[in-house]
C-alpha cells in the first residue's frame, strides 16, 4: 500500500506534532539572526563616489539635519505682534539657508481667523485676548 501525504497526519499524529514543534523551535532559534537594516548605504558599493562624498559630509558636519532656533522674550510671551513678526522673518530667512528643505515655526496653527488672532498668508497666530 502506497502512503499518501494527506494521510500522514492522521496515521502518525504524534510524529507530525513532534516534527512540527521541532521545526518551530529551530525557526525560533534562527530568528535571532534576522534583522532589518534601514541604512540605505547597503545598496551602494564602498567605491561609489556619491556615497564617499556623502560620508565625507557626514564626517565633517555630523548626521544631524535639524536646527532649532529658540526665542525666549523677557515678558514670557511670544504671542505679541513684535515677536510673531520676528518669528515670521526668521522663518522666511531660514528658507534661504543653503540646503534647507523645510522651515516651520512652532506657533503656527492653521485655524479660521477670529478675534484675537494675527493672520498673514493663510496662517493665523493666536494672541491672548486682554
N, C-alpha and C positions, 0 to 999 in steps of 0.2 A: 504494500500500500504506500502510495506517494503522500508525503506530508505537505499540506498546503499552508502557505504563510498565514492566512486568516484563521486557521485552526490552532496555531501555536499558542496564543494567549489563553485559549480555552483549555487546551490539553496540558499546558505547563504553566499555570498561573504563578506559582512561587518562583520559578526560574525567571519568568518575564519581569516580575516585580523586583527581584534581586538585581537583574541586569539593568533595569530602569533606574533604580536607586544608585547603582554603581556609576551609571552614565551621568546622573545628576551630580554626584559627588566629584567626579573627575572634571566636569564642566565648571563646577563652582571653584575648584582649585585653580583652574586655568583663568578664571575671571580676574584674578588679581593682576594679571599681565595685560589686561585690556584697559585702555585709556584713550581719551580724546585729547588731541593736541590742537589747540586753537591757534597755533602760531602759523601764520602764512609762509614763514621762511622755509618750511619743509618742502614747499613746492619749487624752490629755486636751488640751483647748484651754487656751491660756495664761490665759484668763479664768475657768477653773474655780476656784471659791472653795476647795474642798478641796485642790486642787493648790497654790494660792497659800499656804494655811496650812501645808501640809507643807513647802514650800520655805522658808518663813519659819522654821519649827522647825529645819530642817537648817542654815540660815544661822546661827542662834543657837547651836545645840548641837552642830554638826558632824554628819557622817553616821555616825560610829562608834556602834554599838549594843551593844558588848561592853565589859564591865568585868572586870578580873582583880583578885582580892584575894590577895595573897601572904603566906603565913605562914612565917617562917624562924626556928625556935627556935634558941637558942644551943647546945643539945646536939646539933643536927644531925638530929634525928629527929622527924617529925610523927606517927609511929606510936606515940604514947603515949595512954593514956586521956584525959589532960588536954587534949592538942591535938586529938584526934579529937572530943572533946566540943565544943571551941571551934569546930572546922570545922562540926560539925553545927549549932551555934547560929547561926553566921554564915550558913550555907546557908538555914536557916529564916528568918532576918531578911531575907535577900536576896529571898526570895519576897514579902515585904511591901513591897518597893521599888515605888513607883508605876511603872506601865507595864512592869514586868518580866514576861517570859513564860517564863523558864527560869532555873533556878539549879542548877548541877551542881558538886559538889565533886570534885576530881580523884582523891582516894584511894578513891573508891567503886568497889568491884569486886564484881560480882554472882557470888558463889561459894557453894557449900554450906558451912554452918558446920563448922569443925573446930578442933582445939586451936590456940590462938594467934590467934584472931580475936575481935573485939569486934563484936557484932551488935545492931542495933536496926532496927525495921521489917523489911524483907527485904533490907537492905543490910549487908554484912559488911566490916569494915576489917581489913586484915592488920596484925598486930603481930609484931615479932620474937620468936621463941621463945628464951628465955635458958636 
